[in-house]
Amino acid sequence: MIRRTGTLGLTLLMAAGMAMAQKPKNIKPGWNLFSLEQDIQLGKESAAQIEKQVQVINNGDLNAYVNRIASRLTAQPEAGKFPYTFKVVNDPSINAFALPGGPAYLHTGLISAAENEAQIAGVLAHEIAHVSLRHGTAQVTKGQALQMIAGLGGAMLGGGSMLGQLAQLGVGLGANSLLLKFSRGAESDADLLGARMMAKAGYDPIEMARFFQKLEEQEKASGRSTPQFLSDHPSPGNRVKAVSAEVQMMPKNNYSRGDEADLRRMQGVVKGLPAPPKQTNFRQAGDPTTGRPNGQFKQFQGNGLSVAHPANWEVFQSQGASEVTIAPQAGLVDNNGNADIAYGTIIGITSATGNLDKDTQTYIQQMMQQNKDMKPANQGGQRVTVSGAPAVLNLFYNKSAFANQREVDAVLTIEHPKGLVYMIMISPESEYQAAQPSFERMIQSLQVGR
């Protein structure tokens, strides 16, 4: 179907009317310590890792369809000169994402949910805009600039694995990754640049905003959890109004919703695909290796205790709380809005009777009641001495917040005049051997005020 911009609803025209006298916003990439070549390298490394965790569809018709739409968009100057690739992931969730440097992925669930081809083009244009504006590496720069300059310095410029270097900063590809979860300002810029890209490619740019609005309305009406796309791409506000205003500043043109018959045919192809693997969401799967201790240490003092901890781990504590969490960002895994500690250490003090064995048993029983999957790995614990005080070390297996992982919990309890000091060292089983030297260093350095 062909239609003119002038046939947009009266409401949209009124909403956008005030923008007609304005000039289009100058949208350009922000401050970035990464080079274009590093964006490309990081994208290739990230794509190789992600494709081990998702099911990429090898269907000629489906791939040709998505690449036909994408090629119209990447031919526009707004897309930049990145080596884009577009692949379809067998996943029923409504989502799409792009990595620095150009690799982009579209979920089958999004193809099924689209009302017209222009809506698919809108999502792809939005993702291409994130790549062109280099939002992923710009966010890492903004969040980790001091560490990059002071800690890694020339290492970031000296080759080697980009993902490995970022892992030293606690930056990975899991939930809340700086590379994939953007700010509202970045979302707004991607909307506007994507709309310009769509218009020049001949697609109706308002369909991008309408698709996002449809997702928001469905979320509110159903009361279900936020779709993955909206979780990763927070709404910058009234997208229809903003994109409509942008359209009014564009040259008048005939815009298309695309080939409806082709879309219905592709939706049929998607419907006939085999069921995807149970776990395809690499964000939830996470990558525990990005939280691995980097071999360097710094000292924490506070809450009446002192301890050396891995330099790439952060300290999290609430004012007045008797407990401190020291963990990498990658070790905090989102669980329905709550952060589970999947890799790191928790140190605190609780009331006690002064009998180490009895107090330890009471504390462990409380832990096991709160963590139903927690099972002892050793019976009775190991007697040790920490800072000259008697202590007991117990090992447990648990269900990890990282998908498809078992967890090791080492629980150290220490006799203390003010109560029972506890130190819980948490690691995926696959990482425990790598983390153990750092845990031992933390134990040896631990000092609690008397």
C-alpha positions in Angstrom: 0.0 0.0 0.0 1.2 3.5 -0.9 0.2 6.5 1.1 1.3 10.1 1.5 2.5 11.8 4.6 -0.5 14.0 4.5 -2.8 11.1 5.2 -1.4 10.7 8.8 -4.1 11.2 11.3 -5.2 14.6 12.3 -4.1 14.0 15.9 -0.5 13.3 14.7 -0.4 16.4 12.6 -1.6 18.6 15.4 0.9 17.1 17.8 3.7 17.7 15.3 2.6 21.1 14.1 4.7 23.1 16.5 7.8 21.4 15.1 7.4 22.6 11.5 9.3 25.8 12.1 12.1 24.0 13.9 15.3 22.6 12.3 16.1 18.9 12.5 18.2 17.9 15.5 21.9 17.5 14.7 22.5 13.9 15.8 26.1 12.7 16.0 28.1 10.1 18.0 29.2 11.1 21.5 32.6 11.0 23.3 34.2 7.6 22.7 37.6 6.2 23.7 37.2 3.3 21.2 38.3 3.5 17.6 36.0 2.5 14.7 38.3 -0.6 14.2 37.8 -1.6 17.8 34.0 -1.3 17.5 34.2 -3.7 14.6 36.5 -6.1 16.4 34.4 -6.0 19.5 31.3 -6.7 17.4 32.9 -9.8 15.7 34.0 -11.2 19.1 30.7 -10.6 20.7 28.8 -12.1 17.8 30.9 -15.3 18.0 30.1 -15.6 21.7 26.4 -14.9 21.3 25.9 -17.3 18.4 27.1 -20.1 20.7 24.0 -19.3 23.0 21.3 -18.5 20.5 19.9 -20.5 17.5 20.6 -18.6 14.3 18.1 -19.6 11.6 19.6 -20.9 8.4 16.6 -20.4 6.1 17.4 -18.9 2.7 14.0 -17.2 2.2 13.9 -15.7 5.7 17.5 -14.4 5.5 17.0 -13.0 2.0 13.8 -11.2 3.2 15.5 -9.5 6.2 18.6 -8.6 4.2 16.5 -7.1 1.4 14.9 -4.7 3.9 18.2 -4.1 5.7 20.1 -3.3 2.5 17.7 -0.5 1.7 18.5 1.0 5.1 22.2 0.6 5.2 22.5 2.2 1.7 21.5 5.5 3.4 24.2 7.9 4.6 22.9 7.8 8.2 24.0 4.1 8.5 27.7 4.9 8.2 30.2 2.6 6.6 30.2 -0.3 9.0 30.3 -3.9 7.8 26.7 -4.8 8.8 25.4 -8.3 8.9 21.8 -9.3 9.7 20.7 -12.7 11.1 17.4 -14.2 12.3 17.3 -15.8 15.8 14.8 -18.6 16.5 13.2 -17.0 19.6 9.5 -16.2 20.2 10.2 -13.1 22.2 9.7 -9.7 20.5 13.2 -8.4 20.3 16.1 -7.3 18.1 19.6 -6.1 19.0 22.8 -4.9 17.3 26.4 -5.1 18.4 29.1 -2.5 18.0 30.6 -2.5 14.5 27.5 -4.0 12.7 26.3 -7.5 13.6 22.5 -7.3 14.0 19.9 -9.9 15.0 16.2 -10.1 14.7 14.0 -12.5 16.7 11.4 -14.6 14.9 8.9 -13.3 17.5 9.3 -9.8 16.2 8.6 -10.9 12.6 5.5 -12.6 13.8 4.3 -9.5 15.7 4.8 -7.0 12.9 1.7 -5.6 11.2 3.6 -4.6 8.1 7.1 -4.6 6.6 7.7 -1.0 7.5 7.5 -1.9 11.2 10.3 -4.5 10.7 12.3 -1.8 8.8 11.7 0.5 11.6 13.2 -1.8 14.2 16.2 -2.5 11.9 16.7 1.2 11.3 16.6 1.8 15.0 19.3 -0.8 15.6 21.4 0.4 12.7 21.2 3.9 14.2 22.6 2.5 17.5 25.6 1.1 15.6 26.1 4.2 13.5 26.0 6.4 16.6 28.3 4.0 18.4 26.1 3.9 21.5 27.5 0.7 22.9 31.1 1.7 23.1 30.1 5.3 24.0 28.3 3.9 27.1 31.3 1.8 28.1 33.5 4.9 27.7 31.1 7.0 29.8 30.8 4.4 32.5 34.4 3.2 32.7 36.5 6.1 31.4 38.7 6.4 34.5 39.4 2.7 34.6 40.1 2.6 30.9 42.5 5.5 31.1 44.2 4.7 34.4 43.8 0.9 34.6 44.1 -0.4 31.0 45.8 2.6 29.4 47.5 1.5 26.2 46.3 -2.1 26.6 43.0 -1.1 24.9 45.0 0.0 21.9 47.4 -2.9 21.8 45.3 -5.6 20.2 44.3 -8.9 21.7 40.7 -9.8 22.7 38.5 -6.8 23.2 36.0 -8.9 25.2 38.8 -10.1 27.4 40.0 -6.5 28.1 36.5 -5.4 28.8 36.0 -8.3 31.1 38.7 -6.7 33.3 36.3 -3.8 33.7 33.3 -6.0 34.5 31.7 -5.3 31.1 30.1 -8.3 29.5 27.1 -9.3 27.4 24.7 -10.4 30.1 21.8 -8.6 31.7 22.2 -4.8 32.0 25.3 -4.9 29.8 26.5 -1.4 28.9 27.0 -2.6 25.3 23.3 -3.5 24.8 21.1 -1.6 27.2 20.8 2.1 26.3 19.8 5.3 27.9 16.5 7.1 27.0 18.6 9.8 25.3 20.3 7.2 23.1 16.9 5.7 22.3 15.5 9.0 21.3 18.4 9.7 19.0 18.2 6.2 17.5 14.5 6.8 16.9 15.1 10.1 15.0 18.1 8.9 13.0 16.3 5.6 12.2 13.2 7.6 11.0 15.4 9.6 8.6 17.0 6.4 7.3 13.5 4.8 6.8 12.2 7.9 4.9 15.1 8.0 2.5 14.7 4.2 1.9 11.0 4.8 1.1 9.5 3.3 4.2 6.8 5.1 6.3 8.8 6.3 9.3 5.8 6.6 11.6 5.4 2.8 11.5 8.6 2.5 13.7 7.0 4.6 16.4 3.6 2.8 16.1 5.3 -0.5 16.6 7.0 0.6 19.7 3.8 2.2 21.0 1.9 -1.1 20.3 4.4 -3.0 22.5 3.9 -0.4 25.3 0.1 -0.6 25.1 0.1 -4.4 25.0 2.4 -4.4 28.1 0.0 -2.1 30.0 -3.1 -3.9 29.0 -1.9 -7.4 29.7 -0.1 -6.7 33.0 2.7 -9.1 31.9 6.3 -8.5 32.4 8.1 -6.0 30.1 8.9 -7.4 26.6 12.7 -7.9 26.2 12.8 -5.1 23.5 11.3 -2.5 25.9 13.5 -3.8 28.7 16.7 -3.2 26.6 15.3 -0.1 24.9 13.6 2.1 27.5 11.0 4.4 26.0 12.2 8.0 25.7 8.6 9.3 25.9 5.9 9.8 23.3 7.6 8.2 20.4 4.7 8.7 17.9 4.7 12.5 18.7 8.5 12.8 18.4 8.7 10.8 15.2 5.7 12.6 13.7 7.4 16.0 14.4 10.5 14.6 12.7 8.4 13.6 9.7 7.0 17.1 9.3 10.5 18.4 8.8 11.2 15.9 6.0 10.6 16.6 2.3 7.1 15.5 1.2 7.3 12.0 -0.2 5.3 8.9 -0.9 6.0 6.3 1.8 5.3 2.6 1.7 4.4 0.1 4.3 6.2 -2.5 2.2 5.2 -5.7 0.6 2.3 -7.2 2.7 2.2 -10.5 0.8 5.9 -11.1 1.4 5.6 -10.4 5.1 2.6 -12.8 5.4 4.7 -15.4 3.6 7.6 -14.9 6.0 5.3 -15.1 9.0 4.2 -18.5 7.6 7.8 -19.6 7.4 8.4 -18.6 11.0 5.3 -20.5 12.1 6.7 -23.6 10.5 10.0 -23.5 12.2 10.9 -26.1 14.8 10.5 -25.0 18.4 13.6 -23.1 19.6 15.9 -24.5 22.4 14.6 -23.9 25.9 17.4 -21.4 26.6 18.1 -18.8 23.9 18.3 -15.6 25.9 22.0 -14.9 26.2 21.3 -11.9 28.5 19.8 -14.3 31.1 22.5 -16.9 30.4 25.2 -14.3 31.2 28.9 -14.9 30.9 30.5 -15.5 34.3 34.0 -15.3 32.9 33.5 -11.5 32.6 33.4 -11.3 36.4 36.6 -13.3 37.0 39.1 -11.7 39.4 41.8 -9.8 37.5 44.6 -10.7 39.9 44.9 -7.1 41.2 43.6 -6.1 44.6 42.5 -3.0 46.5 41.6 -2.4 50.1 38.1 -1.8 51.5 37.6 -0.3 54.9 34.2 0.4 56.4 31.5 -1.1 58.6 34.1 -2.0 61.1 36.0 -4.3 58.7 38.9 -4.3 56.4 39.5 -6.6 53.5 41.5 -6.8 50.2 39.3 -7.6 47.2 39.8 -8.0 43.4 40.3 -4.6 41.9 37.7 -5.3 39.2 35.0 -5.9 41.8 32.9 -3.2 43.3 31.6 -2.6 46.9 27.9 -2.4 47.4 26.5 -1.4 50.8 23.5 0.3 52.3 24.0 3.1 54.8 23.8 1.7 58.3 23.6 -2.0 57.1 25.8 -4.6 58.8 26.4 -6.4 55.5 28.7 -5.6 52.6 28.6 -7.1 49.1 31.8 -7.1 47.0 31.1 -8.3 43.4 31.7 -7.6 39.8 28.9 -6.0 37.8 28.6 -9.3 35.8 28.1 -11.1 39.1 24.8 -9.3 39.7 22.2 -11.1 37.7 18.7 -9.7 37.2 15.9 -12.0 38.5 12.5 -10.4 37.9 13.7 -7.0 39.0 15.9 -8.2 41.8 19.7 -8.6 41.7 20.9 -12.1 42.7 24.6 -12.4 43.7 25.9 -15.0 41.3 29.6 -14.2 41.6 31.1 -12.3 44.5 31.4 -12.1 48.3 29.1 -11.1 51.1 30.5 -10.1 54.5 28.5 -9.3 57.6 27.9 -9.9 61.3 24.9 -11.4 63.0 23.9 -12.0 66.6 25.4 -15.0 68.3 25.7 -16.9 71.7 29.5 -17.2 71.7 29.5 -20.9 70.8 31.0 -21.0 67.3 29.7 -24.5 66.3 26.2 -23.8 67.6 26.0 -20.3 66.1 27.4 -21.6 62.7 24.8 -24.3 62.6 22.0 -21.8 63.4 23.2 -19.4 60.7 23.5 -22.2 58.1 20.1 -23.5 58.8 18.7 -20.0 58.2 20.5 -19.8 54.9 19.3 -23.2 53.7 15.7 -22.2 54.6 16.0 -19.1 52.4 17.8 -21.0 49.6 15.9 -24.3 49.0 18.4 -25.5 46.4 21.4 -25.2 48.8 23.0 -28.6 49.6 26.1 -29.4 51.7 29.2 -30.4 49.9 31.1 -31.3 53.0 29.8 -32.4 56.4 30.8 -30.6 59.6 32.9 -28.0 58.0 36.6 -27.4 58.2 38.2 -25.8 61.2 40.4 -22.9 60.4 41.9 -19.7 62.0 41.2 -16.2 60.6 43.0 -13.2 62.1 43.8 -15.3 65.1 40.2 -16.2 65.8 38.6 -19.7 65.5 36.5 -20.1 62.3 34.7 -22.8 60.3 34.5 -23.1 56.5 31.6 -25.0 55.0 31.0 -25.7 51.3 27.6 -25.9 49.5 26.3 -26.5 46.1 23.4 -24.3 44.9 21.5 -23.4 41.8 23.3 -20.5 40.1 21.5 -17.4 38.9 23.6 -17.9 35.7 21.6 -20.2 33.4 22.8 -23.8 33.1 25.3 -23.4 35.9 25.7 -25.0 39.3 27.0 -22.7 42.1 29.6 -23.2 44.8 29.0 -21.3 48.1 31.9 -21.2 50.5 30.6 -20.0 53.9 33.1 -18.9 56.4 32.0 -18.2 60.0 34.3 -16.5 62.5 34.0 -16.3 66.3 33.9 -12.6 67.4 33.1 -10.7 70.6 30.3 -8.7 68.8 28.6 -11.7 67.2 29.1 -14.2 64.4 31.1 -12.8 61.4 30.2 -14.5 58.2 31.8 -14.4 54.8 29.9 -16.0 51.9 32.1 -16.6 48.7 29.9 -17.3 45.7 31.0 -18.6 42.3 29.7 -20.6 39.4 31.2 -24.0 39.6 32.9 -23.5 36.3 34.7 -20.5 37.7 35.5 -21.7 41.3 39.0 -22.8 40.5 39.8 -19.4 38.9 38.2 -17.5 41.8 39.6 -19.6 44.7 43.0 -17.8 45.0 41.2 -14.5 45.3 38.8 -15.9 47.9 41.8 -17.1 49.9 43.5 -13.7 49.7 40.3 -12.1 50.9 40.1 -14.5 53.9 43.7 -13.9 54.8 43.3 -10.1 54.7 40.0 -9.9 56.6 40.2 -7.8 59.7 37.1 -7.1 61.9 37.2 -4.5 64.6 36.8 -5.7 68.2 
